[in-house]
Amino acid sequence: MAKPPRLVTESAIWAGVRLTRPWNVLMIVVAMYLISEALLSPLWEQPETLGVFALGTLAMATLAAGANVINDYFDVAEDRVNRPDRALVGRVITRRQTMALNYALTGVSILATCGVCWAAGTLVPLAWMAVLGTLLWGYSPWFKRRFLRGNLVIAASVAQLPLWCVLLHAPNEIAASLQWLGSVHGGVLLAYVGLSGYVTVLREITKDWQDASGDGEAGYDTLPVRWGEKRTQSLLQVLHWIGWILIGAAWWASYQWMHRPVSPLFFVLPYAAVHLQLTRGQIASVSAWQKLTLAGGLLYLAGML
């Protein structure tokens, strides 16, 4: 009889921390800071912006953490197949504790968003977070189980982050914000929106490819479950070639508008590694390099400070 896998932790507290995906949440905070400092602060330097932005960052970080928790709450069965050493819900931390943690994080997010609305005198941020929260809540029980829907929800959730930063800097100046998006810095931000969303779609398909066994047993209709490994790999190859066109355009724009021909290497080199590992069929490495490609976009912004 096979020996059960050793769990990564036997502490309920540490299990709760792991469920929030702290490194991913930290990446959100860092991304919002870099976007703000590199692209937005020179245009909106108002004393009250700092408090609103801090509350908005807290709201987004805790909403994402809560979404990660509820994702593991719903994915117990497939996680025990796909990553048995990390399937903590129902083993180390109870389902009731998991749900309580989600409620607590979501509650903090709601309060922080209400603080943004009160300080800014508008309900637009609350409406924004309500839509995003609904999508993230429905990800595991509904969207993830249906063909491509879950991939697009997560990609949209990642891509909206820079636009949320713009909203926080000028919640009462929607028209001015839209006009600013036509500037050079606005173009950089939109390029970041497009590339981060596109790479996230690729990464989500790759992760579904990794999890195809457990997802298939759970009855999920993900792309790899429906198409199989070979067709999924072929599709990813095509999509990564299309990604090179987008990255090439971003590189050209960086040279022409920002006079920064070398900095795009921060995300170009990891993306090249993605394509190489994909060709070799190294699924786990593909996902890791895709994440580094997203991190390379942050390094590009850091170079603008």
SULFEN-V540864 format. One record per pair of residues at least 24 apart in sequence whose C-alpha atoms are under 8 Angstrom apart, sorted by the first residue. I is the first residue (numbers start at 1). J is the second residue. Records with the same first field share a line. If there is no record, write none. Layout:
I=J, J
This chain:
5=84, 85
6=85
7=84, 85, 86, 87, 88
8=85, 86
9=92
10=92
11=92, 93
12=92, 93
13=93
15=88, 92, 93
16=69, 93, 98, 101
19=65, 68, 69, 72
20=64, 65, 66, 67, 68, 69
21=65, 68
22=65
25=61, 62, 64, 65
26=61
28=60, 61
29=57, 61
31=298
32=57, 161, 162, 165
34=298, 301, 302, 305
35=162, 165, 189, 301
36=165, 166
37=305
38=301, 302, 304, 305
39=185, 186, 189
40=166, 169
44=169, 170
49=168, 169
52=115, 116, 119, 120, 168, 169
53=116, 165, 168, 169
55=112, 113, 115, 116
56=112, 113, 116, 168
58=109, 112
59=108, 109, 110, 111, 112, 113
60=109
61=109
62=105, 106, 108, 109
63=105, 106, 109, 133
65=102, 105
66=101, 102, 103, 105, 106
67=102, 133, 136, 137
69=98, 99, 101, 102
70=98, 99, 102, 137, 140
71=139, 140
73=98, 99
74=140, 141
75=140
77=214, 218
78=214, 215, 217, 218
79=214
80=214
81=213, 214
82=210, 211, 213, 214
120=171, 172
121=172
122=171, 172
124=171
125=167, 168, 171
132=157
144=220, 222
145=219, 220, 221, 222
146=220, 221, 222
147=221, 222, 223
148=222, 223
151=200, 201, 204, 205
152=201
154=200, 201, 204
155=196, 197, 198, 200, 201
156=197
158=196, 197, 200
159=192, 193, 194, 196, 197
160=193
161=193
162=189, 192, 193
163=193
184=257, 258
191=250
192=297
195=246, 247
196=294, 297
198=243
199=243, 290, 293, 294
200=290
202=236, 239, 240, 290
203=287, 290, 291
206=236, 283, 286, 287
207=287
209=283
210=283, 284
233=278, 281
236=278
237=275, 278, 279
240=275
263=300, 303
264=297, 300
266=293, 296, 297, 299, 300
267=292, 293, 294, 295, 296, 297, 300
268=293
269=293
270=296
